[in-house]
Amino acid sequence: MRKNKSPYQTYLRYAHNITIAIEAILSNKMKSLLTALGIMFGVAAVISMLAIGKGAQQEVLEQIKLVGVNNIIITPVDQSLEGNGSDSGEENNNNKKFSKGLHQMDVQAIYETIPSVKKISPVVSLNYHAIKEGKSYPVTLEGVAPDYFEMLNIELGTGKKFSQQQTNKGMPVCIIGNNIRNRFFNQDNPIGQYIKCGQVWLQVIGTIQKRDFTTSASDEMGISSSDNKIIIPFKTILMRFRDRGNINPEVMDNMAGGGFVFFMGGNGEEETEQKKTTTSNQLDKIIVQVEETEKLSATADVIKRLILRRHSNIYDFEVTVPELLLKQQQKTNEIFNIVLGAIAGISLIVGGIGIMNIMLASVWERIREIGTRQAIGASRKDIIVQFLAESTLISISGGLIGIILGVLLAHLIHLTADIKTIVSFFSVIIAFGVSATVGIIFGYIPAKSAANQDPVESLRH
């Protein structure tokens, strides 16, 4: 009766078969390298393509953070380039004189009329030269509501935001960007010091923390870096610098939770270099934050109809929902990434077919070796293990080299094409796992073919 082999004997038998496979690979280095090329380039393609997809996804998430969650942006447009809802040109001409452009009263109407609006901030931007101790630096002076920072996820590096009292009184306080801090204060603490813009001295109460910013975010979403900005209360910019509204609305009470007051600015002295403009828009932008993402589209539609009615059916504004645009872009990227991943995956399959073909050819080249092993006691299982180990080792080696090539390729794409790439641990594991699986699957057929050879016929070959 045949005795069962001990686990140790089984282990030695497997180790011996794998050793023979390694010797066969090393004795045919060039052949083994050529066999592994398909796997190498397939794994490199998978890693680099997934890195591009991961980078694009991360870039979209960063842009969503820059534009703020659940925000709607309303901007003025040139009336001469836009149509309107009127049926006749004569009615259009009569209506134009009644459109005030984008105005603070629009902000009030939106906040008081639409219940889904959580926060709102008007934005007024003016170009000035900031001066301190004889140094001059071009800056963007931006008047906003206190909620502006939270709505756009702008974090302060030092200091604090302007208070509700400072906002209500239009006090000359400011929060400066990173470039302005480096220009005027270097290593000094800017908090409590003053910067002059035009004829107004602004006290620095905070600094904006620097954050990464992409050009595509500026071009597509209309947002900009805060590095060269001096941010002040909305009421301050209209009272002490310039109010383009040219209308005297009544002074409104504070909006509960709105963080700003509606008012008509005083006749503050304007920077002499500030260019005159013929625009009737008091505001450069209105940012609205909605309570829930599901209400974004509906709220944007209501805002559009509300402002259109207030502007006498003149399309002198544009309503944009950055988050929805970015999510649509993200869906497009995901589809694109699936296609890229599929193409890269096909290259792995082609590499596996290459391994199978070369291993089948190797079986016929080494048929006498197979017969000799079988004649001295090797079982079919031993032959299968030998050839399967050989194909798997070639595939795994190609996978390891492919991982290195993929990481280098992703880095090269980032440097040369300025495309953000992120190599994730998950993509490396997936690529390596697939390469090993391909080696086992496509190596089994040649191994099975080798094991089925007749020992007598093999020795006669």
Buried (B, 14 or more C-beta within 10 A) or exposed (E): EEEEEEEEEEEEBBEBBBEBBEEBBEEBEEBBBEBBBBBBBBBBBBBBBBBBBBBBBEBBEBBBBBBBBBBBBBBBBEBEEEEBEBEEEEBBEEBBEEBBBBBBBBBBBBBEEBEBBBBBBBBBBBEBBBBBEEEEBEBBBBBBBBBBBBBBBBEBBBBEBBBBEBBBBBBBBBBBBBBBBBBBBEEEEBBEBEBBBBEBEBBBBBBBEBBEBBEEBBEBBBBBBBBBBBBBBBBBBBBBBBBBBEEEBEEBEEBEEBBBBBBBBEEBEBBEEBEEEEEBBBBBBBBBBBBEEEBBEEBBEBBBEBBBEBBBBBBBBBBBBBBBBBBEBBEEBBEBBEEBBEEBBEBBBBBBEBBBEBBBEBBEEBBEBBBBBBEEEBEBEBBBBBBBBBBBBBBBBBBBBBBEBBBBBBBEBBEEEEBBBBBEEEBBEBBBEBBBBBBBBBBBBBBBBBBEBEBEEBBEE
